[in-house]
Amino acid sequence: MSLRILHFSDVHLPVPPGAYRLTEIFHPKRGVALINFALRRAAKYRDAQQKLNGLRDFLTREPVDYLLYTGDTLNFGLEGEFMAGAPRLMETLALARRGALAVPGNHDLYTHGGRALHRKYFAPLLRSDLPEACTPTGFPLVRWLGDDAVAIAFNSARPRLPFWDSSGRVPALELDALEQLLDMPEIAARRHIFLMTHYPFDEAGYFHGLRNSRALLRVLQGRENLVLLHGHNHRPYTHFLPDSATPVYCAGSLSKAGGESFWFFDLFGTTVNARRGHWRNARFVLAE
């Protein structure tokens, strides 16, 4: 019997009317970002809610066992965005037949106040099947995926004050906890270990990538049965880590006009069959 898993990311739901307050507009990062959003990004994600609805429609046609989400539900991390966006995302994740797991993106943790807001409004998504493995950051989270697979979510997003810096970093506590989890016999014995975070695992771009990607890759080096999932880059792709058989899947953005995408996995024994979902004729379908 197969296991069906869907991975999506970077929805960037529209900012609801009245979400901005004057004190938030004059935040040094949000003010510049608002101008950039109005000039460049708004048109690309104008129909984000329609695309999220389209995913819900797809899930009624093609039910999945688990949904894995790698963040960026919002644009500016405003409380009004959390209030409107969190229920919409959770309604979608609730369509998984057996469970879901999620991490925040950098736009969800846009400022230092975003951490508390994310814990408040996304609390139902922050539960772990191994709560004793969580660090004081609230991660990593573990979700058992049937008898043969497991998903481990760790957080690489962080608030950054400079508007030009959207880099990420995995906290040292979470790196240590991740290493300990991967050494656990009941996890190492699983046929498929899905590791999920917002930032690319192997991208060290100083202002846009994962600052400590080399440290993360050292933790993963030499391990088997890993499948790496991330978002952040708004184009879907897959490749193998250098000198490794470990596959990496970037979900791209569910809602970016012209590039809507997700990954759909069928697990049969030791085999992972991956297909990309894309937007065609106002609905999501799987690539042939």
Secondary structure as the mmCIF struct_conf table of DSSP 4:
data_model
#
loop_
_struct_conf.conf_type_id
_struct_conf.id
_struct_conf.beg_label_comp_id
_struct_conf.beg_label_asym_id
_struct_conf.beg_label_seq_id
_struct_conf.end_label_comp_id
_struct_conf.end_label_asym_id
_struct_conf.end_label_seq_id
STRN STRN1 LEU A 3 PHE A 8
HELX_LH_PP_P HELX_LH_PP_P1 LEU A 13 PRO A 16
TURN_TY1_P TURN_TY1_P1 PRO A 17 GLY A 18
HELX_RH_AL_P HELX_RH_AL_P1 LEU A 22 ILE A 25
TURN_TY1_P TURN_TY1_P2 PHE A 26 PHE A 26
BEND BEND1 HIS A 27 HIS A 27
HELX_RH_AL_P HELX_RH_AL_P2 PRO A 28 ASN A 36
HELX_RH_PI_P HELX_RH_PI_P1 PHE A 37 ARG A 41
HELX_RH_3T_P HELX_RH_3T_P1 ALA A 42 TYR A 45
TURN_TY1_P TURN_TY1_P3 ARG A 46 ASP A 47
HELX_RH_AL_P HELX_RH_AL_P3 ALA A 48 ARG A 61
BEND BEND2 GLU A 62 GLU A 62
BEND BEND3 ASP A 65 ASP A 65
STRN STRN2 TYR A 66 TYR A 69
BEND BEND4 GLY A 71 GLY A 71
BEND BEND5 ASN A 75 PHE A 76
HELX_RH_AL_P HELX_RH_AL_P4 GLU A 79 LEU A 93
TURN_TY1_P TURN_TY1_P4 ALA A 94 LEU A 95
BEND BEND6 ALA A 96 ARG A 98
STRN STRN3 GLY A 99 ALA A 102
TURN_TY1_P TURN_TY1_P5 ASN A 106 LEU A 109
BEND BEND7 THR A 111 THR A 111
TURN_TY1_P TURN_TY1_P6 HIS A 112 GLY A 113
HELX_RH_AL_P HELX_RH_AL_P5 GLY A 114 TYR A 121
BEND BEND8 PHE A 122 PHE A 122
HELX_RH_3T_P HELX_RH_3T_P2 ALA A 123 LEU A 125
BEND BEND9 ASP A 129 LEU A 130
HELX_RH_3T_P HELX_RH_3T_P3 PRO A 131 ALA A 133
TURN_TY1_P TURN_TY1_P7 PRO A 136 THR A 137
BEND BEND10 GLY A 138 GLY A 138
STRN STRN4 LEU A 141 LEU A 145
TURN_TY1_P TURN_TY1_P8 GLY A 146 ASP A 148
STRN STRN5 ALA A 149 ALA A 153
BEND BEND11 LEU A 161 PRO A 162
TURN_TY1_P TURN_TY1_P9 PHE A 163 TRP A 164
STRN STRN6 GLY A 168 GLY A 168
HELX_RH_AL_P HELX_RH_AL_P6 ALA A 172 ASP A 183
BEND BEND12 MET A 184 MET A 184
HELX_RH_AL_P HELX_RH_AL_P7 PRO A 185 ALA A 188
TURN_TY1_P TURN_TY1_P10 ALA A 189 ALA A 189
BEND BEND13 ARG A 190 ARG A 191
STRN STRN7 HIS A 192 MET A 196
BEND BEND14 HIS A 198 TYR A 199
TURN_TY1_P TURN_TY1_P11 PHE A 201 ASP A 202
TURN_TY1_P TURN_TY1_P12 TYR A 206 HIS A 208
BEND BEND15 GLY A 209 GLY A 209
STRN STRN8 LEU A 210 LEU A 210
TURN_TY1_P TURN_TY1_P13 ARG A 211 ASN A 212
HELX_RH_AL_P HELX_RH_AL_P8 SER A 213 LEU A 220
TURN_TY1_P TURN_TY1_P14 GLN A 221 GLY A 222
BEND BEND16 ASN A 225 ASN A 225
STRN STRN9 LEU A 226 HIS A 230
BEND BEND17 HIS A 232 ARG A 235
STRN STRN10 TYR A 237 PHE A 240
HELX_LH_PP_P HELX_LH_PP_P2 LEU A 241 LEU A 241
TURN_TY1_P TURN_TY1_P15 PRO A 242 ASP A 243
BEND BEND18 SER A 244 SER A 244
STRN STRN11 PRO A 247 CYS A 250
STRN STRN12 SER A 253 SER A 253
BEND BEND19 LEU A 254 LYS A 256
TURN_TY1_P TURN_TY1_P16 ALA A 257 GLY A 258
STRN STRN13 GLU A 260 GLU A 260
STRN STRN14 SER A 261 PHE A 268
TURN_TY1_P TURN_TY1_P17 GLY A 269 THR A 270
STRN STRN15 THR A 271 TRP A 279
BEND BEND20 ASN A 281 ARG A 283
STRN STRN16 PHE A 284 LEU A 286
#
